[in-house]
Amino acid sequence: MALIYTEDQKSLIEMVKDMAEREVKPHVAECDRTGITPIELFDPALEMGLHMLEIPEEYGGAGMDFETSAMIFEELAKVDAGYADTIVTTFVALRNVIIAGTPEQAQRFADVVADGGFACFAITEPGAGSDAGALRASAVPDGKGNYVLNGTKCFATNGECASLYVGFFRIPDVGITAFMFDRDTPGFSVGAHEDKMGFRMSNTTDLIFEDVVLPESAIVGVPGKGLNIALSGLNISRAFLSTMGVGIMQRALDEAVAYAKVRVQFGKPIIKQQMVQQMLADMAIKVEASRVLVNNTMKMIDAGMDVRKEASITKTFVTDSMQEVTSNAIQVFGGYGYSREYPVEKLMRDAKIFQIFEGTNQIQRLTIAKCLEKEYE
Ligand SMILES: Cc1cc2nc3c(=O)[nH]c(=O)nc-3n(C[C@H](O)[C@H](O)[C@H](O)COP(=O)(O)OP(=O)(O)OC[C@H]3O[C@@H](n4cnc5c(N)ncnc54)[C@H](O)[C@@H]3O)c2cc1C
């Protein structure tokens, strides 16, 4: 659709589609109902090596380009975006280590992921969401070369299923600093699980730190520069998450067209009714435009370009479009669209989070405006 794919890209997309339809789709409704995704459900994705796509080759990964990787995660998100995001969030944490960590830290991260481990990126706190710079979780030097961590993180994707965490803490008189640590570190525990309206194949939890002692070698990058590291990684991450948004929208369009062809009212399939045609056409416009936008931003990332503004534009356009497209899918289904027996109401629930996480769309608009102000100086 809209993009020109290479033969390799086409065959990878087909393989992922086949795996997701066969191994994941049959479990989606139950996981959505319970909010619990058995960890074994990820085995087929790990067997395909999807968790290694973004790990650089020098650390044993596939080192795949962002353009192709995005196509693969769009496909996975068509079946379930929360499932896809469990792997994508591992990459969100990884990007911090690649940007600022040592080769030893990157290798350790890669080894844990190669063993089937997921990772978690934890910056948000109850009092610090959009204003991440206000975070209060502390890392205090103990005078013996270690840091003692205390505080609470919230809304941590993969909080429950991760083996490895990249968390952000304030060192007094130094500033926000990134630390990498294992699940079984003494004093660290996983807190309450969020009971979310959607995106329920992805687990989201609080993280609790009670006198967690970490060595200096757990610091990722320069102490005090943690916020810069996180924001650099998020420029890639918020563009990349948009590819899952395209997947959700494409699924909504696929479902709506298929239904409109078989639902008969006033003696003909509703796809022959002009106002239904208009809804479907508007949906297709948003899906295609979003896909092209994501693809262009991925190409810019692959070329090593600064995408601060483009990532915010992509995230905002795609995730705002998702609200219209998934809502229209329900409208095309009429009353049945509002029923849990049909797949489209879940797409609308899943879509909403995309306007909120990795920086709300209000914050993205502020970023775009700041970039414009600078560009026009
Ligand atoms: C399912 C889920 C998964 C998540 N995963 C992670 C994760 O893996 N790691 C992580 O660290 N965090 C994660 N988050 C947290 C997420 O990034 C935050 O929820 C988000 O950044 C917004 O913060 P907040 O919820 O505190 O809202 P607030 O910052 O309190 O914002 C509330 C409202 O005010 C608006 N607002 C705030 N400041 C301004 C401003 N200056 N100008 C205009 N409007 C403003 C916001 O746009 C929003 O509409 C996740 C959240 C959810 C729900």
The ligand as a MOL file (V3000), in Angstrom:
LIG
                    3D

  0  0  0     0  0            999 V3000
M  V30 BEGIN CTAB
M  V30 COUNTS 53 58 0 0 0
M  V30 BEGIN ATOM
M  V30 1 C -0.2350 2.5530 28.8070 0
M  V30 2 C 0.8800 3.4880 29.1520 0
M  V30 3 C 2.1850 3.0990 28.9240 0
M  V30 4 C 3.2320 3.9370 29.2840 0
M  V30 5 N 4.5310 3.4850 29.1490 0
M  V30 6 C 5.5400 4.2120 29.7050 0
M  V30 7 C 6.8470 3.6740 29.7650 0
M  V30 8 O 7.1340 2.5590 29.2900 0
M  V30 9 N 7.8210 4.4000 30.3930 0
M  V30 10 C 7.5600 5.6260 30.9330 0
M  V30 11 O 8.4640 6.2260 31.4890 0
M  V30 12 N 6.3140 6.1750 30.8580 0
M  V30 13 C 5.3040 5.4980 30.2760 0
M  V30 14 N 4.0230 6.0050 30.2190 0
M  V30 15 C 3.7860 7.3480 30.7610 0
M  V30 16 C 3.4280 8.3700 29.6930 0
M  V30 17 O 4.5590 8.6860 28.9230 0
M  V30 18 C 2.7990 9.5850 30.4240 0
M  V30 19 O 1.5200 9.1770 30.8560 0
M  V30 20 C 2.7240 10.8070 29.5260 0
M  V30 21 O 4.0080 11.3220 29.2680 0
M  V30 22 C 1.8680 11.9090 30.1490 0
M  V30 23 O 2.1750 12.1360 31.4890 0
M  V30 24 P 0.9860 12.1790 32.5690 0
M  V30 25 O 0.1800 10.9570 32.4090 0
M  V30 26 O 1.5920 12.4440 33.9000 0
M  V30 27 O 0.0750 13.4070 32.1450 0
M  V30 28 P 0.3240 14.9440 32.5240 0
M  V30 29 O 1.7080 15.3450 32.2380 0
M  V30 30 O -0.2090 15.1790 33.9080 0
M  V30 31 O -0.6410 15.6740 31.4800 0
M  V30 32 C -2.0540 15.7770 31.6630 0
M  V30 33 C -2.6050 16.6290 30.5090 0
M  V30 34 O -2.0320 17.9400 30.5530 0
M  V30 35 C -1.3940 18.2370 29.3250 0
M  V30 36 N -0.2050 19.0460 29.5620 0
M  V30 37 C 0.7700 18.8650 30.5020 0
M  V30 38 N 1.7190 19.8030 30.4160 0
M  V30 39 C 1.3470 20.6150 29.3750 0
M  V30 40 C 1.9160 21.7480 28.7530 0
M  V30 41 N 3.0790 22.2670 29.1420 0
M  V30 42 N 1.2490 22.3320 27.7210 0
M  V30 43 C 0.0820 21.7940 27.2730 0
M  V30 44 N -0.5020 20.7080 27.8050 0
M  V30 45 C 0.1280 20.1210 28.8480 0
M  V30 46 C -1.0460 16.8880 28.7270 0
M  V30 47 O -0.8850 16.9660 27.3270 0
M  V30 48 C -2.2500 16.0580 29.1410 0
M  V30 49 O -3.2990 16.2820 28.2440 0
M  V30 50 C 2.9620 5.2150 29.8170 0
M  V30 51 C 1.6380 5.6270 30.0160 0
M  V30 52 C 0.6080 4.7740 29.7110 0
M  V30 53 C -0.8230 5.2270 29.9760 0
M  V30 END ATOM
M  V30 BEGIN BOND
M  V30 1 1 1 2
M  V30 2 1 2 3
M  V30 3 2 2 52
M  V30 4 2 3 4
M  V30 5 1 4 5
M  V30 6 1 4 50
M  V30 7 2 5 6
M  V30 8 1 6 7
M  V30 9 1 6 13
M  V30 10 2 7 8
M  V30 11 1 7 9
M  V30 12 1 9 10
M  V30 13 2 10 11
M  V30 14 1 10 12
M  V30 15 2 12 13
M  V30 16 1 13 14
M  V30 17 1 14 15
M  V30 18 1 14 50
M  V30 19 1 15 16
M  V30 20 1 16 17
M  V30 21 1 16 18
M  V30 22 1 18 19
M  V30 23 1 18 20
M  V30 24 1 20 21
M  V30 25 1 20 22
M  V30 26 1 22 23
M  V30 27 1 23 24
M  V30 28 2 24 25
M  V30 29 1 24 26
M  V30 30 1 24 27
M  V30 31 1 27 28
M  V30 32 2 28 29
M  V30 33 1 28 30
M  V30 34 1 28 31
M  V30 35 1 31 32
M  V30 36 1 32 33
M  V30 37 1 33 34
M  V30 38 1 33 48
M  V30 39 1 34 35
M  V30 40 1 35 36
M  V30 41 1 35 46
M  V30 42 1 36 37
M  V30 43 1 36 45
M  V30 44 2 37 38
M  V30 45 1 38 39
M  V30 46 1 39 40
M  V30 47 2 39 45
M  V30 48 1 40 41
M  V30 49 2 40 42
M  V30 50 1 42 43
M  V30 51 2 43 44
M  V30 52 1 44 45
M  V30 53 1 46 47
M  V30 54 1 46 48
M  V30 55 1 48 49
M  V30 56 2 50 51
M  V30 57 1 51 52
M  V30 58 1 52 53
M  V30 END BOND
M  V30 END CTAB
M  END
